[in-house]
Amino acid sequence: MKISVFWIGVAVALVVALLTPHVVTNEFYLRTAYTVLQFVVLATAWNILGGYGGYVNFGSAGFFAIGAYSAVFIYKLFPLFQVPDYMIFVMLPLGGVVAAVIGLGTGYLTLRLRGVYFSIATLALAVVLQTLVTNWHFVGGARGASILPPQTVPIFSTWGEFLFVLMAILAIASLAVARYIERSWIGRGLAAIRDNEEAAECMGVPTLKLKLIGCTVSGFLFGVAGAPLPYYVNYIEPVSAFNLVYAVNALAMPMIGGATTWIGPLLGAVVLGTAQEVARVTISSEMNLLIVGVLLVFFVIAAPDGFVGLARKYLGNRKSR
Amino acid sequence: MANKLVIEGVDAGYGAVSVLHNVSVTVEPGETVALLGTNGNGKSTLIKAVMGLVRPSKGAIWIEVDGQCTDLIGKTTEEIVNLGIAMVPEGRRLFPKLTVEENLFLGAFRPAARAALASNIEMAYTAFPRLKERRSQLAGSMSGGEQQMLAIARALMSAPRILLVDEPSVGLAPILVSRVIQQIKELKAQNNLTVLMAEQNFNQAIKIADRGYIIVHGEIVFEGKSAAALRENDMVKTYYLGG
């Protein structure tokens, strides 16, 4: 029964996403929604390793930016103004695959590290990647790259509409992937690793393999989330692409939503993402991280299991599966 | 249905510290063999060596399951579990923040056991009705005795042929110790298991063991061909039974 409810939800969400550009004519709202949906993907990607497996990744921004710079790389392969519009469909998987490969490599290099040491290593990885990109002139280097989206848009009439629908589909797909993992043996194994890695090993749970799967899937999702970024921002440079905002949000959103289920990152991203966007236009664009920080501190103290934990506590259903 | 475990001349340790010296232990099909010794003599290390959690530097470990002999040296724990060996770790090592049922699911991680998940979980609940009552409770919130039941039930979820039990008596009240030991005996009979049990509680272990080995400072110092032989041994009298 529950399966059908989820898939009905997916179908409804897809229809809504496709219809929204026809109803909402002010592109500002589509662009705002894009940002929130992008955070849904980032939070979900982080949660696969951090929430399910308990391996806290501080390098999310690195994976995300690598996805974005993979797209820039393809863009730069073409002469100015001559990038075919359908190239976005190449940029997307390439961004995902490159980030997935880096994820897998990170896994091999760091997953013998546990706890806080793993986190430090991922933080270092993001710095290394940023340094590499800053010194890679082909994609703009430290000066950055101006990206003009092609004049024609696939399927839709503007890039704003297209990117919104694209990110909505990515968000829905990543939630479906996360939910699948959560309910599969991969998710069970990751939960075992989170709870007691040594015991998991004793039970014959293939801990290393599962962590590598987690790193790779997580990296892939970060990468595809980053790939449309150049077309969205039109100008990209390393400091903003590798910005701490992405890493902090990717971590804070699942924590605030509830890190052990797919629904937690969705709730966290929607609430926090919307709050930040509202603050950006009403108070100041510098308020974002402050809001995240305050909420994170509040939740860690008052509701360590996030919205999902609160819901379970008050609905009396501690484990809804 | 022969499920046999043979350990031959194994040396093992942790880095520079060698713990086991030329240890040979055989568990014949259908036997319950006790590995007796006080703390720090290498019982757990031997069990870990069988499970591939500690790599022996010398010697051989092999099993025979359904007429098929397999060398365990160099295999990963995952592969060893897949061959039909399960372990009840010392100190239980549950997943404290997962529910009882999720703990049981994790015992059945090996592909062969996943297929029989539903029937195995029913068997576990029949053997331990208490676990059924507490199926959606967090494992870490149960009493010590219940946790030990869960650790045993979890190991059986992989439908093993050979069961390694490491110190089932640790941290339990005396009355629970004998209950747990009896349960191991019953489950062994029901599931046609071959059992190697490391234990320092000599009197309890000997109740269900067919034979036993005494391990001191990483060496097998005595092999008792029967429970009686163990009880009569001078060394046992000195070390365990107070003269």
Interface residues (C-beta under 8 A of the other chain):
Chain A: W185 R188 G189 A191 A192 D195 N196 E198 A199 A200 E201 C202 M203 G204 V205 P206 R318 K319
Chain B: M51 L53 T76 T77 E78 I80 V81 N82 A86 M87 P89 R93 L94 F95 P96 K97 L98 T99 E102 F105 L106 G107 F109 R110 R114 S136 R154 S158
